[in-house]
Amino acid sequence: MNLEEFRNFTIRDYHALFARGELSPSVVLEAFFRRIEEVDPLLHAFLFVNRENALERARRLEREWKGRDLYPPLWGIPVAVKDNICTLGIPTTCGSKILEGFIPPYNATVIERLERAGAIIIGKTNMDEFAMGSSTENSAFGPTRNPFDLNRVPGGSSGGSAAAVAAFEAPLALGSDTGGSVRQPAAFCGIVGLRPTYGRVSRYGLVSFASSLDQIGPMTRTVEDAITLFEVISGKDERDSTCAPYPPFSRGEIPPQEDIRTMKIGLPREYFSEGVDPRIVRVITAVLRELEKEGLELVEVSLPHTNYALEAYYIVAPSEASSNLARYDGVLYGMRKGGDRGLQDMYFQTRSFGFGPEVKRRILLGTYSLSSGYYDAYYLKGMKVRTLVRRDFEEAFTTCHLLVTPVSPVFPFFLGERTKNPYEMYLADVFTIPSAMAGVPSIAMNCGYEDGLPVGMQIIAGPFQERVLFALARFVEQMLSLPLPFPEIGPERRS
């Protein structure tokens, strides 16, 4: 099987071949494993490849479903999973030394739902340690590289998942998005990445970074596959008290194509400012002009507190992280260091050796923000700004159906370019953080190329309005008809 022949396939295309007996899950898996062996030594998208278990599951599915032509939604389809989502019997490290070798005794809810839908877990993908980063350079196990240019970052923190899908090491992946960690790497790697409404997908089994912000989301090659994957993983879960009491999403909720032409698209002036690379603005503007020709109305809107969202996020998220990461002390699970001089020594040695510099930075920042005498001045004020950001979106959606913005103000930057300046690194998420703070859904998708690098466009909707989000994203994808990524990857492209 030549994978390049299948680069434009959706899940439905695989299922059509399965039904005709022209292809089988085990053959598909073997092809993807060969691709991983070929390119992953250069990309480092995977931390663990689940070869034996995956092939055994594929053969079992083939036996159990022999002769049938109607399959569960993800039957026989390989899925890569970000390494902060718990997988029974498969290592889950969060890209950190402190969890190196940890094997969860249970599956996250999303993994249970994937397996019920017939999916095959192909492996666990690299990530910034505990999802703290914008480039996947903060992984304790080494950085991931961008498939379009091995000298550049794939984005973060779900950079491993994004690179795996873009390089066609897997057709689908799951990532997690706290402040942009699905959408920004999706944009940097030219794929589709969805951050659902907060609470639309269960967080049970997702290792916590910032509990009021974290969301699991699909990372796929097409909008159609993102819809299918979202249908499978969405829906209420009694084990997650923050999960909204909504049933699983259904593609039947998506408005018909003719309704798209009656929509108003809001363009926030704060997202098209001087700080954005003019090449990104040019590509997105060209897409907007095509939408205008199709009958959609473009209106300018304002999200006045956008400039404060980044600062508020780096108060709220580290504060929650400092609390969530207190559990990694060498007592219950994970690494244990020291202890000869008592309990405090064990805590000190374990956390000093186990956590990387970015995680330590955010723990210190969050602990300071929550400390006595500073809580009101920092954390409480950050939460007030978060409320103002949410109200900005509520006001904007009174005048338009959807918002369209860049995903990032910059193209994928070079490895090492921003590691010495944390604030420069944080600015890569300046356009994804506001919608995360507001808890509203947004999708990143490729809308063109400049100098061989993909340009990401972000579509934002009101709470629980994924149906209109998918409608416009699918409309744009069909209108542009861009080729799906299958970059050539070889040693000559590595610095």
TORGU-201012 format. One record per residue (C-alpha): residue number from 1; residue in one letter; y, z, x. Coordinates in Angstrom, 1 decimal. Example, Ala and Ser with C-alpha at 12.3 -4.5 7.8 and 13.67 -1.06 7.14 Angstrom:
! residues 2
{atom 1 "A" {-4.5 7.8 12.3}}
{atom 2 "S" {-1.1 7.1 13.7}}
END
This chain:
! residues 495
{atom 1 "M" {0.0 0.0 0.0}}
{atom 2 "N" {3.4 -1.1 1.4}}
{atom 3 "L" {5.9 1.5 0.2}}
{atom 4 "E" {8.9 -0.9 0.5}}
{atom 5 "E" {7.4 -2.9 -2.4}}
{atom 6 "F" {7.9 0.2 -4.5}}
{atom 7 "R" {11.4 1.2 -3.4}}
{atom 8 "N" {12.9 0.3 -6.9}}
{atom 9 "F" {10.1 2.0 -8.9}}
{atom 10 "T" {10.7 4.6 -11.5}}
{atom 11 "I" {8.1 7.1 -12.7}}
{atom 12 "R" {7.4 4.7 -15.6}}
{atom 13 "D" {6.6 1.9 -13.1}}
{atom 14 "Y" {4.0 4.0 -11.3}}
{atom 15 "H" {2.5 5.0 -14.6}}
{atom 16 "A" {2.2 1.4 -15.7}}
{atom 17 "L" {0.2 0.6 -12.6}}
{atom 18 "F" {-1.9 3.7 -13.0}}
{atom 19 "A" {-2.7 2.7 -16.6}}
{atom 20 "R" {-3.8 -0.8 -15.5}}
{atom 21 "G" {-6.0 0.6 -12.8}}
{atom 22 "E" {-4.0 -1.2 -10.1}}
{atom 23 "L" {-2.9 2.0 -8.4}}
{atom 24 "S" {-4.0 5.7 -8.2}}
{atom 25 "P" {-2.3 8.9 -7.3}}
{atom 26 "S" {-4.4 9.4 -4.2}}
{atom 27 "V" {-3.4 6.0 -2.9}}
{atom 28 "V" {0.3 6.7 -3.6}}
{atom 29 "L" {0.0 10.0 -1.8}}
{atom 30 "E" {-1.6 8.5 1.3}}
{atom 31 "A" {1.2 6.0 1.5}}
{atom 32 "F" {3.9 8.7 1.3}}
{atom 33 "F" {2.0 10.8 3.9}}
{atom 34 "R" {2.0 7.8 6.3}}
{atom 35 "R" {5.7 7.4 5.7}}
{atom 36 "I" {6.3 11.1 6.5}}
{atom 37 "E" {4.2 10.8 9.7}}
{atom 38 "E" {6.2 7.8 10.7}}
{atom 39 "V" {9.8 8.9 10.1}}
{atom 40 "D" {9.9 12.7 9.7}}
{atom 41 "P" {9.6 13.5 13.5}}
{atom 42 "L" {13.1 11.9 13.6}}
{atom 43 "L" {14.5 13.2 10.3}}
{atom 44 "H" {13.0 16.7 10.1}}
{atom 45 "A" {13.3 16.7 6.3}}
{atom 46 "F" {10.1 18.7 5.8}}
{atom 47 "L" {9.2 22.2 7.0}}
{atom 48 "F" {5.7 22.1 5.6}}
{atom 49 "V" {3.6 19.1 4.4}}
{atom 50 "N" {1.0 20.0 1.7}}
{atom 51 "R" {-1.4 17.2 2.6}}
{atom 52 "E" {-4.9 18.7 1.9}}
{atom 53 "N" {-4.0 20.5 -1.3}}
{atom 54 "A" {-2.0 17.5 -2.6}}
{atom 55 "L" {-4.8 15.0 -2.0}}
{atom 56 "E" {-7.3 17.4 -3.6}}
{atom 57 "R" {-5.1 17.7 -6.7}}
{atom 58 "A" {-4.6 14.0 -6.9}}
{atom 59 "R" {-8.4 13.4 -6.9}}
{atom 60 "R" {-8.9 16.1 -9.5}}
{atom 61 "L" {-6.2 14.4 -11.7}}
{atom 62 "E" {-8.0 11.1 -11.3}}
{atom 63 "R" {-11.3 12.6 -12.4}}
{atom 64 "E" {-9.9 14.5 -15.4}}
{atom 65 "W" {-7.8 11.6 -16.7}}
{atom 66 "K" {-10.2 8.7 -16.0}}
{atom 67 "G" {-10.0 6.1 -18.7}}
{atom 68 "R" {-6.8 7.4 -20.3}}
{atom 69 "D" {-3.6 5.4 -20.4}}
{atom 70 "L" {-1.1 8.0 -21.6}}
{atom 71 "Y" {-0.1 10.5 -19.0}}
{atom 72 "P" {2.0 13.7 -18.9}}
{atom 73 "P" {5.6 12.9 -17.7}}
{atom 74 "L" {5.0 13.4 -14.0}}
{atom 75 "W" {1.3 12.7 -13.8}}
{atom 76 "G" {0.3 11.7 -10.3}}
{atom 77 "I" {3.9 11.7 -9.0}}
{atom 78 "P" {4.6 13.3 -5.6}}
{atom 79 "V" {7.5 15.8 -5.6}}
{atom 80 "A" {9.1 17.5 -2.6}}
{atom 81 "V" {10.4 21.0 -3.1}}
{atom 82 "K" {13.3 22.8 -1.4}}
{atom 83 "D" {12.0 25.7 0.7}}
{atom 84 "N" {13.7 28.4 -1.3}}
{atom 85 "I" {11.6 27.8 -4.4}}
{atom 86 "C" {8.5 30.0 -4.5}}
{atom 87 "T" {5.2 28.1 -4.3}}
{atom 88 "L" {1.8 29.8 -4.7}}
{atom 89 "G" {-0.2 29.6 -1.5}}
{atom 90 "I" {2.4 27.4 0.2}}
{atom 91 "P" {4.9 28.9 2.8}}
{atom 92 "T" {8.4 29.6 1.5}}
{atom 93 "T" {10.8 30.4 4.3}}
{atom 94 "C" {14.3 29.7 3.0}}
{atom 95 "G" {14.9 28.1 6.4}}
{atom 96 "S" {15.0 31.6 8.0}}
{atom 97 "K" {13.2 33.4 10.7}}
{atom 98 "I" {13.1 36.5 8.5}}
{atom 99 "L" {10.7 34.8 6.1}}
{atom 100 "E" {8.8 32.7 8.6}}
{atom 101 "G" {5.1 32.6 7.5}}
{atom 102 "F" {5.8 34.2 4.1}}
{atom 103 "I" {3.5 32.8 1.4}}
{atom 104 "P" {4.5 33.7 -2.2}}
{atom 105 "P" {1.8 35.2 -4.5}}
{atom 106 "Y" {3.2 33.3 -7.5}}
{atom 107 "N" {4.8 30.0 -8.5}}
{atom 108 "A" {8.4 29.7 -9.7}}
{atom 109 "T" {8.8 28.6 -13.3}}
{atom 110 "V" {9.9 25.1 -12.3}}
{atom 111 "I" {6.8 24.7 -10.2}}
{atom 112 "E" {4.6 25.8 -13.1}}
{atom 113 "R" {6.3 23.2 -15.3}}
{atom 114 "L" {6.0 20.5 -12.7}}
{atom 115 "E" {2.2 21.1 -12.4}}
{atom 116 "R" {1.8 21.2 -16.2}}
{atom 117 "A" {3.5 17.8 -16.2}}
{atom 118 "G" {1.0 16.5 -13.7}}
{atom 119 "A" {3.2 16.4 -10.6}}
{atom 120 "I" {1.8 16.9 -7.1}}
{atom 121 "I" {3.7 19.1 -4.6}}
{atom 122 "I" {3.9 17.0 -1.5}}
{atom 123 "G" {5.6 19.6 0.7}}
{atom 124 "K" {8.6 22.0 1.3}}
{atom 125 "T" {11.9 20.6 2.6}}
{atom 126 "N" {14.3 21.9 5.2}}
{atom 127 "M" {17.5 23.7 4.2}}
{atom 128 "D" {20.4 25.7 5.5}}
{atom 129 "E" {19.2 29.3 5.9}}
{atom 130 "F" {19.2 31.0 2.5}}
{atom 131 "A" {21.1 27.9 1.2}}
{atom 132 "M" {24.2 28.9 3.1}}
{atom 133 "G" {25.7 25.8 4.6}}
{atom 134 "S" {26.9 22.2 3.9}}
{atom 135 "S" {25.0 20.3 6.6}}
{atom 136 "T" {21.4 21.7 7.0}}
{atom 137 "E" {22.4 22.6 10.5}}
{atom 138 "N" {22.0 26.3 9.8}}
{atom 139 "S" {18.2 26.1 9.4}}
{atom 140 "A" {16.4 28.4 11.8}}
{atom 141 "F" {13.9 25.5 12.3}}
{atom 142 "G" {16.4 22.9 13.4}}
{atom 143 "P" {18.7 20.4 11.6}}
{atom 144 "T" {17.8 17.5 9.4}}
{atom 145 "R" {19.3 14.1 10.1}}
{atom 146 "N" {20.8 11.6 7.7}}
{atom 147 "P" {18.5 8.6 7.1}}
{atom 148 "F" {21.5 6.2 7.2}}
{atom 149 "D" {22.6 7.4 10.6}}
{atom 150 "L" {20.5 9.9 12.7}}
{atom 151 "N" {23.6 11.1 14.4}}
{atom 152 "R" {25.1 12.4 11.1}}
{atom 153 "V" {24.2 15.3 8.8}}
{atom 154 "P" {22.5 14.7 5.4}}
{atom 155 "G" {24.7 17.4 3.8}}
{atom 156 "G" {23.5 20.8 2.7}}
{atom 157 "S" {22.0 23.1 1.8}}
{atom 158 "S" {19.5 20.8 0.1}}
{atom 159 "G" {19.7 18.3 3.0}}
{atom 160 "G" {15.9 18.2 3.5}}
{atom 161 "S" {15.3 17.2 -0.1}}
{atom 162 "A" {18.1 14.6 0.0}}
{atom 163 "A" {16.9 13.0 3.2}}
{atom 164 "A" {13.3 13.0 2.0}}
{atom 165 "V" {14.2 11.1 -1.1}}
{atom 166 "A" {16.6 8.7 0.6}}
{atom 167 "A" {14.1 7.9 3.3}}
{atom 168 "F" {11.4 7.4 0.7}}
{atom 169 "E" {9.2 10.2 2.0}}
{atom 170 "A" {9.0 11.3 -1.6}}
{atom 171 "P" {10.2 9.7 -4.8}}
{atom 172 "L" {11.5 13.0 -6.3}}
{atom 173 "A" {12.6 16.3 -5.1}}
{atom 174 "L" {14.0 19.6 -6.3}}
{atom 175 "G" {17.0 21.2 -4.7}}
{atom 176 "S" {19.2 24.2 -5.5}}
{atom 177 "D" {23.0 24.1 -6.1}}
{atom 178 "T" {25.2 27.2 -5.6}}
{atom 179 "G" {28.5 25.5 -4.7}}
{atom 180 "G" {27.4 21.9 -4.3}}
{atom 181 "S" {24.1 22.0 -2.5}}
{atom 182 "V" {22.4 19.4 -4.6}}
{atom 183 "R" {25.4 17.1 -5.2}}
{atom 184 "Q" {26.9 16.9 -1.8}}
{atom 185 "P" {23.7 16.0 0.1}}
{atom 186 "A" {22.8 13.6 -2.7}}
{atom 187 "A" {26.2 11.8 -2.1}}
{atom 188 "F" {25.7 11.9 1.7}}
{atom 189 "C" {22.3 10.3 1.4}}
{atom 190 "G" {23.0 7.8 -1.4}}
{atom 191 "I" {20.7 9.3 -4.1}}
{atom 192 "V" {21.1 11.0 -7.5}}
{atom 193 "G" {21.6 14.8 -7.7}}
{atom 194 "L" {22.1 16.9 -10.8}}
{atom 195 "R" {23.5 20.4 -11.1}}
{atom 196 "P" {22.6 21.4 -14.7}}
{atom 197 "T" {24.7 23.8 -16.8}}
{atom 198 "Y" {24.2 27.3 -15.5}}
{atom 199 "G" {21.2 28.8 -17.4}}
{atom 200 "R" {19.7 25.4 -18.4}}
{atom 201 "V" {16.9 25.7 -15.8}}
{atom 202 "S" {15.1 28.9 -15.1}}
{atom 203 "R" {15.8 30.6 -11.8}}
{atom 204 "Y" {12.6 32.7 -11.8}}
{atom 205 "G" {11.1 32.2 -8.4}}
{atom 206 "L" {14.2 30.8 -6.8}}
{atom 207 "V" {15.1 33.0 -3.9}}
{atom 208 "S" {18.6 34.3 -4.7}}
{atom 209 "F" {21.8 33.5 -2.8}}
{atom 210 "A" {24.5 34.1 -5.5}}
{atom 211 "S" {22.8 34.9 -8.8}}
{atom 212 "S" {25.7 33.9 -11.0}}
{atom 213 "L" {26.0 30.5 -9.4}}
{atom 214 "D" {22.5 29.3 -8.3}}
{atom 215 "Q" {20.9 26.5 -10.2}}
{atom 216 "I" {17.8 24.3 -9.5}}
{atom 217 "G" {18.4 20.6 -10.0}}
{atom 218 "P" {16.6 17.2 -9.7}}
{atom 219 "M" {17.2 14.9 -6.7}}
{atom 220 "T" {15.9 11.4 -7.4}}
{atom 221 "R" {16.4 7.8 -6.6}}
{atom 222 "T" {17.4 6.7 -10.1}}
{atom 223 "V" {19.2 8.3 -13.0}}
{atom 224 "E" {16.1 7.5 -15.2}}
{atom 225 "D" {13.9 9.7 -12.9}}
{atom 226 "A" {16.5 12.5 -12.9}}
{atom 227 "I" {16.3 12.5 -16.7}}
{atom 228 "T" {12.5 12.7 -16.6}}
{atom 229 "L" {12.5 15.5 -14.0}}
{atom 230 "F" {15.2 17.4 -15.9}}
{atom 231 "E" {13.2 17.1 -19.2}}
{atom 232 "V" {10.2 18.8 -17.4}}
{atom 233 "I" {12.0 21.7 -15.7}}
{atom 234 "S" {14.7 22.6 -18.3}}
{atom 235 "G" {14.3 25.0 -21.2}}
{atom 236 "K" {14.4 28.8 -21.8}}
{atom 237 "D" {12.2 31.2 -19.8}}
{atom 238 "E" {11.6 34.8 -20.9}}
{atom 239 "R" {11.2 35.8 -17.3}}
{atom 240 "D" {14.8 34.9 -16.4}}
{atom 241 "S" {17.4 36.9 -18.3}}
{atom 242 "T" {20.1 34.5 -17.3}}
{atom 243 "C" {18.3 31.5 -18.8}}
{atom 244 "A" {20.0 30.1 -21.9}}
{atom 245 "P" {17.9 30.0 -25.1}}
{atom 246 "Y" {17.9 26.2 -25.3}}
{atom 247 "P" {14.7 24.1 -25.7}}
{atom 248 "P" {13.8 21.6 -23.0}}
{atom 249 "F" {16.2 18.6 -22.7}}
{atom 250 "S" {15.0 15.4 -24.4}}
{atom 251 "R" {16.2 11.9 -23.5}}
{atom 252 "G" {16.5 11.3 -27.2}}
{atom 253 "E" {19.7 13.3 -27.1}}
{atom 254 "I" {21.4 10.7 -24.9}}
{atom 255 "P" {24.0 8.6 -26.8}}
{atom 256 "P" {23.3 4.9 -27.1}}
{atom 257 "Q" {25.0 2.5 -24.7}}
{atom 258 "E" {27.5 1.2 -27.2}}
{atom 259 "D" {28.9 4.8 -27.6}}
{atom 260 "I" {29.8 4.9 -23.9}}
{atom 261 "R" {32.5 2.2 -24.4}}
{atom 262 "T" {34.4 4.6 -26.8}}
{atom 263 "M" {34.6 7.4 -24.2}}
{atom 264 "K" {37.6 8.7 -22.5}}
{atom 265 "I" {37.2 9.4 -18.8}}
{atom 266 "G" {39.4 12.0 -17.2}}
{atom 267 "L" {40.6 11.6 -13.6}}
{atom 268 "P" {41.8 14.9 -12.1}}
{atom 269 "R" {44.8 14.3 -10.0}}
{atom 270 "E" {43.8 17.1 -7.6}}
{atom 271 "Y" {40.6 15.3 -6.7}}
{atom 272 "F" {42.4 12.0 -5.6}}
{atom 273 "S" {44.9 13.7 -3.2}}
{atom 274 "E" {45.9 12.9 0.3}}
{atom 275 "G" {43.0 14.9 1.8}}
{atom 276 "V" {40.4 12.4 0.6}}
{atom 277 "D" {39.2 9.6 2.9}}
{atom 278 "P" {41.0 6.5 1.5}}
{atom 279 "R" {37.8 4.4 1.7}}
{atom 280 "I" {36.1 6.8 -0.7}}
{atom 281 "V" {39.0 6.6 -3.1}}
{atom 282 "R" {38.9 2.7 -2.9}}
{atom 283 "V" {35.2 2.5 -3.7}}
{atom 284 "I" {35.4 4.9 -6.7}}
{atom 285 "T" {38.6 3.2 -8.0}}
{atom 286 "A" {36.8 -0.1 -8.0}}
{atom 287 "V" {34.0 1.4 -10.1}}
{atom 288 "L" {36.6 2.9 -12.5}}
{atom 289 "R" {38.3 -0.5 -12.9}}
{atom 290 "E" {34.9 -2.0 -13.9}}
{atom 291 "L" {34.4 0.8 -16.4}}
{atom 292 "E" {37.9 0.0 -17.8}}
{atom 293 "K" {36.9 -3.6 -18.3}}
{atom 294 "E" {33.9 -2.4 -20.3}}
{atom 295 "G" {36.2 -0.7 -22.7}}
{atom 296 "L" {36.3 2.9 -21.4}}
{atom 297 "E" {39.7 4.6 -21.4}}
{atom 298 "L" {40.9 6.3 -18.2}}
{atom 299 "V" {43.3 9.2 -18.6}}
{atom 300 "E" {44.8 11.4 -15.9}}
{atom 301 "V" {44.2 15.1 -16.3}}
{atom 302 "S" {44.9 18.2 -14.2}}
{atom 303 "L" {42.8 21.0 -13.0}}
{atom 304 "P" {45.6 23.1 -11.5}}
{atom 305 "H" {43.5 25.9 -10.0}}
{atom 306 "T" {41.3 23.6 -8.0}}
{atom 307 "N" {43.0 24.6 -4.7}}
{atom 308 "Y" {42.1 28.2 -5.4}}
{atom 309 "A" {38.5 27.6 -6.3}}
{atom 310 "L" {37.2 27.3 -2.7}}
{atom 311 "E" {38.8 30.6 -1.6}}
{atom 312 "A" {37.5 32.4 -4.7}}
{atom 313 "Y" {34.0 31.0 -4.2}}
{atom 314 "Y" {33.9 32.4 -0.7}}
{atom 315 "I" {34.7 35.9 -2.1}}
{atom 316 "V" {32.3 35.8 -5.1}}
{atom 317 "A" {29.3 34.0 -3.5}}
{atom 318 "P" {29.1 36.1 -0.3}}
{atom 319 "S" {29.6 39.3 -2.3}}
{atom 320 "E" {26.5 38.5 -4.4}}
{atom 321 "A" {24.7 37.3 -1.3}}
{atom 322 "S" {25.3 40.6 0.5}}
{atom 323 "S" {23.6 42.4 -2.4}}
{atom 324 "N" {20.7 39.9 -2.8}}
{atom 325 "L" {19.9 39.8 0.9}}
{atom 326 "A" {19.8 43.6 1.2}}
{atom 327 "R" {16.1 43.4 0.3}}
{atom 328 "Y" {15.2 41.8 3.7}}
{atom 329 "D" {14.9 45.0 5.7}}
{atom 330 "G" {11.4 44.7 7.1}}
{atom 331 "V" {9.8 47.0 4.6}}
{atom 332 "L" {8.2 45.0 1.7}}
{atom 333 "Y" {7.8 41.4 3.1}}
{atom 334 "G" {8.9 39.0 5.7}}
{atom 335 "M" {9.6 39.9 9.4}}
{atom 336 "R" {9.6 43.4 10.8}}
{atom 337 "K" {11.1 44.2 14.1}}
{atom 338 "G" {11.6 47.5 15.9}}
{atom 339 "G" {11.2 50.8 14.2}}
{atom 340 "D" {10.2 52.9 17.3}}
{atom 341 "R" {13.5 54.8 16.9}}
{atom 342 "G" {13.3 55.2 13.2}}
{atom 343 "L" {14.1 53.5 9.9}}
{atom 344 "Q" {17.7 52.5 10.9}}
{atom 345 "D" {16.5 50.9 14.1}}
{atom 346 "M" {14.0 48.8 12.1}}
{atom 347 "Y" {16.7 47.6 9.7}}
{atom 348 "F" {19.0 46.8 12.6}}
{atom 349 "Q" {16.4 44.9 14.7}}
{atom 350 "T" {14.9 43.0 11.7}}
{atom 351 "R" {18.1 41.8 10.3}}
{atom 352 "S" {19.8 41.1 13.7}}
{atom 353 "F" {16.8 39.0 14.8}}
{atom 354 "G" {15.9 37.5 11.5}}
{atom 355 "F" {19.2 36.3 10.1}}
{atom 356 "G" {21.2 33.4 11.7}}
{atom 357 "P" {25.0 33.5 12.4}}
{atom 358 "E" {26.1 31.9 9.1}}
{atom 359 "V" {24.1 34.3 7.0}}
{atom 360 "K" {25.4 37.3 8.9}}
{atom 361 "R" {29.0 36.0 8.5}}
{atom 362 "R" {28.6 35.8 4.7}}
{atom 363 "I" {26.9 39.2 4.4}}
{atom 364 "L" {29.7 40.8 6.4}}
{atom 365 "L" {32.3 39.0 4.3}}
{atom 366 "G" {30.6 40.0 1.0}}
{atom 367 "T" {30.1 43.6 2.0}}
{atom 368 "Y" {33.7 43.9 3.0}}
{atom 369 "S" {34.9 42.4 -0.3}}
{atom 370 "L" {32.7 44.9 -2.3}}
{atom 371 "S" {33.6 47.9 -0.2}}
{atom 372 "S" {35.6 50.8 -1.5}}
{atom 373 "G" {39.3 50.1 -1.5}}
{atom 374 "Y" {38.9 46.3 -1.3}}
{atom 375 "Y" {36.9 45.6 -4.4}}
{atom 376 "D" {40.0 45.2 -6.7}}
{atom 377 "A" {41.9 43.3 -4.0}}
{atom 378 "Y" {39.2 40.7 -3.3}}
{atom 379 "Y" {36.1 40.5 -5.5}}
{atom 380 "L" {37.9 41.4 -8.8}}
{atom 381 "K" {40.7 38.9 -8.0}}
{atom 382 "G" {38.1 36.2 -7.1}}
{atom 383 "M" {36.5 36.7 -10.5}}
{atom 384 "K" {39.8 36.3 -12.2}}
{atom 385 "V" {40.4 33.1 -10.4}}
{atom 386 "R" {37.0 31.9 -11.5}}
{atom 387 "T" {38.0 32.5 -15.1}}
{atom 388 "L" {41.1 30.4 -14.5}}
{atom 389 "V" {39.0 27.6 -13.0}}
{atom 390 "R" {36.7 27.6 -16.0}}
{atom 391 "R" {39.7 27.4 -18.4}}
{atom 392 "D" {41.0 24.4 -16.5}}
{atom 393 "F" {37.8 22.6 -17.4}}
{atom 394 "E" {37.9 23.7 -21.0}}
{atom 395 "E" {41.5 22.4 -21.3}}
{atom 396 "A" {40.6 19.1 -19.6}}
{atom 397 "F" {37.7 18.5 -22.0}}
{atom 398 "T" {40.1 18.7 -25.0}}
{atom 399 "T" {41.6 15.3 -23.9}}
{atom 400 "C" {38.5 13.5 -22.5}}
{atom 401 "H" {34.7 13.4 -22.7}}
{atom 402 "L" {33.9 13.4 -19.0}}
{atom 403 "L" {35.5 13.7 -15.6}}
{atom 404 "V" {35.0 11.4 -12.7}}
{atom 405 "T" {35.8 12.5 -9.1}}
{atom 406 "P" {34.6 12.0 -5.6}}
{atom 407 "V" {31.7 14.3 -4.5}}
{atom 408 "S" {33.2 15.0 -1.1}}
{atom 409 "P" {36.5 14.2 0.5}}
{atom 410 "V" {34.7 13.0 3.6}}
{atom 411 "F" {31.8 10.8 4.7}}
{atom 412 "P" {28.7 12.4 6.3}}
{atom 413 "F" {30.1 13.9 9.5}}
{atom 414 "F" {28.4 14.0 12.9}}
{atom 415 "L" {25.9 16.7 13.9}}
{atom 416 "G" {27.8 19.5 15.6}}
{atom 417 "E" {31.2 18.2 14.5}}
{atom 418 "R" {32.0 21.2 12.2}}
{atom 419 "T" {29.6 24.0 13.3}}
{atom 420 "K" {32.3 25.7 15.4}}
{atom 421 "N" {34.8 25.7 12.6}}
{atom 422 "P" {33.4 27.4 9.4}}
{atom 423 "Y" {36.4 26.5 7.3}}
{atom 424 "E" {36.1 22.8 8.1}}
{atom 425 "M" {32.5 23.0 7.1}}
{atom 426 "Y" {33.4 24.8 3.8}}
{atom 427 "L" {35.9 22.0 2.9}}
{atom 428 "A" {33.0 19.6 2.5}}
{atom 429 "D" {32.3 21.3 -0.8}}
{atom 430 "V" {35.8 21.5 -2.1}}
{atom 431 "F" {35.1 19.1 -5.0}}
{atom 432 "T" {31.8 20.5 -6.0}}
{atom 433 "I" {32.6 24.2 -6.0}}
{atom 434 "P" {35.0 24.2 -9.0}}
{atom 435 "S" {32.5 22.9 -11.5}}
{atom 436 "A" {29.9 25.4 -10.1}}
{atom 437 "M" {32.3 28.2 -10.6}}
{atom 438 "A" {32.9 27.1 -14.2}}
{atom 439 "G" {29.1 26.8 -14.8}}
{atom 440 "V" {29.4 23.2 -16.2}}
{atom 441 "P" {27.0 20.4 -15.4}}
{atom 442 "S" {27.7 17.6 -13.0}}
{atom 443 "I" {25.9 14.7 -11.4}}
{atom 444 "A" {26.4 12.9 -8.1}}
{atom 445 "M" {25.3 9.3 -7.7}}
{atom 446 "N" {25.8 6.5 -5.2}}
{atom 447 "C" {28.6 4.0 -6.2}}
{atom 448 "G" {28.8 1.8 -3.1}}
{atom 449 "Y" {28.8 1.7 0.7}}
{atom 450 "E" {31.4 1.7 3.4}}
{atom 451 "D" {30.5 1.0 7.0}}
{atom 452 "G" {26.8 1.4 6.2}}
{atom 453 "L" {27.3 4.9 4.6}}
{atom 454 "P" {26.9 5.7 0.9}}
{atom 455 "V" {29.9 6.8 -1.2}}
{atom 456 "G" {29.2 9.5 -3.8}}
{atom 457 "M" {30.8 9.6 -7.2}}
{atom 458 "Q" {30.7 12.8 -9.3}}
{atom 459 "I" {30.6 12.9 -13.1}}
{atom 460 "I" {31.3 16.3 -14.8}}
{atom 461 "A" {30.7 17.3 -18.4}}
{atom 462 "G" {31.3 20.3 -20.6}}
{atom 463 "P" {28.7 23.1 -20.9}}
{atom 464 "F" {25.3 21.9 -22.1}}
{atom 465 "Q" {26.6 18.3 -22.3}}
{atom 466 "E" {24.0 16.8 -20.0}}
{atom 467 "R" {23.3 14.1 -22.6}}
{atom 468 "V" {26.8 12.5 -22.1}}
{atom 469 "L" {26.5 13.0 -18.4}}
{atom 470 "F" {23.3 11.0 -18.3}}
{atom 471 "A" {24.7 8.4 -20.6}}
{atom 472 "L" {27.6 7.5 -18.3}}
{atom 473 "A" {25.5 7.9 -15.1}}
{atom 474 "R" {22.9 5.5 -16.5}}
{atom 475 "F" {25.6 3.1 -17.6}}
{atom 476 "V" {27.2 3.1 -14.2}}
{atom 477 "E" {23.9 2.6 -12.4}}
{atom 478 "Q" {23.0 -0.4 -14.5}}
{atom 479 "M" {26.5 -1.8 -14.2}}
{atom 480 "L" {26.5 -1.6 -10.4}}
{atom 481 "S" {22.8 -2.5 -9.8}}
{atom 482 "L" {22.9 -1.2 -6.2}}
{atom 483 "P" {19.7 -1.5 -4.1}}
{atom 484 "L" {17.9 1.8 -3.8}}
{atom 485 "P" {17.8 3.2 -0.2}}
{atom 486 "F" {15.1 2.3 2.2}}
{atom 487 "P" {16.8 2.8 5.5}}
{atom 488 "E" {15.3 1.6 8.8}}
{atom 489 "I" {14.6 4.7 10.9}}
{atom 490 "G" {13.6 4.5 14.5}}
{atom 491 "P" {14.2 6.2 17.9}}
{atom 492 "E" {16.9 3.7 18.8}}
{atom 493 "R" {19.1 5.1 16.1}}
{atom 494 "R" {19.0 8.7 17.4}}
{atom 495 "S" {21.5 10.0 19.9}}
END
